């Protein structure tokens, strides 16, 4: 049986890697993938605590988070593709204005 600390270390590592990716990288696609890593880290923590307490609430909430993450990825990728077509760049520093 896996101890409680191992999945929590994994969840923390996923969340920190995602947070560093959002804060350091300037490419929009890398930032979207980093947000997905952060959401997956939160899901691992939710499932770990759900298993610890013996109920299914954390697992059900984790399924909702997965559904929201899928919708966020689809909408975010559509916005990035639209911006890339008009600007020919996916760099966050070049996206300073909403017009044009």
C-alpha positions in Angstrom: 0.0 0.0 0.0 1.3 3.5 -0.9 1.7 5.8 2.0 0.0 9.2 2.1 3.1 11.2 1.7 4.1 9.8 -1.7 1.1 11.1 -3.7 1.2 14.4 -1.9 4.8 14.8 -2.9 3.9 14.0 -6.5 1.0 16.5 -6.3 3.2 19.2 -4.9 5.9 18.5 -7.5 3.4 18.8 -10.3 1.9 22.0 -9.0 5.3 23.6 -8.5 6.6 22.6 -12.0 3.4 24.1 -13.4 3.7 27.2 -11.4 7.3 27.7 -12.5 6.3 27.1 -16.1 3.7 29.8 -15.9 5.9 32.3 -14.2 9.1 31.7 -16.2 8.1 30.8 -19.7 6.8 33.5 -22.2 5.2 31.2 -24.7 1.4 30.9 -24.5 1.3 27.2 -25.3 3.9 26.4 -22.6 1.8 28.5 -20.2 -1.3 26.6 -21.0 0.4 23.2 -20.5 1.8 24.5 -17.2 -1.7 25.4 -16.1 -2.8 21.9 -17.0 0.1 20.5 -14.8 -1.1 22.6 -11.9 -4.7 21.3 -12.3 -3.4 17.7 -12.4 -1.4 18.3 -9.2 -4.5 19.6 -7.5 -6.4 16.5 -8.8 -3.8 14.1 -7.4 -4.1 15.9 -4.0 -8.0 15.7 -4.1 -7.9 12.0 -4.9 -5.3 11.3 -2.2 -7.4 13.0 0.5 -10.5 11.4 -0.8 -8.9 8.0 -0.4 -7.6 9.0 3.1 -11.1 10.0 4.3 -12.8 7.1 2.6 -15.4 9.1 0.7 -15.9 9.8 -3.0 -16.4 13.6 -2.8 -12.8 14.4 -3.8 -12.9 12.0 -6.7 -16.2 13.5 -8.0 -14.8 17.0 -7.6 -11.7 15.8 -9.4 -13.8 14.7 -12.4 -15.3 18.2 -12.5 -11.8 19.7 -12.5 -10.8 17.5 -15.4 -13.9 18.5 -17.4 -13.2 22.2 -16.7 -9.5 21.7 -17.7 -10.5 20.1 -21.0 -12.8 23.0 -21.8 -10.1 25.5 -20.8 -7.6 23.7 -23.0 -10.0 23.8 -26.0 -10.9 27.4 -25.6 -7.4 28.5 -24.8 -5.9 26.7 -27.8 -8.5 28.3 -30.1 -7.6 31.7 -28.8 -3.9 31.0 -29.2 -4.4 29.8 -32.8 -6.5 32.9 -33.6 -3.8 35.2 -32.1 -1.0 33.3 -33.9 -2.8 33.7 -37.2 -3.1 37.5 -36.8 0.2 38.2 -35.1 2.4 35.3 -36.4 3.8 34.9 -32.8 2.8 33.2 -29.6 5.0 35.3 -27.4 3.3 36.8 -24.4 5.5 40.0 -24.4 4.2 40.9 -27.9 0.6 40.7 -26.9 0.3 44.0 -25.1 -2.7 45.4 -26.7 -6.1 44.0 -27.5 -6.7 45.9 -30.7 -5.2 45.3 -34.1 
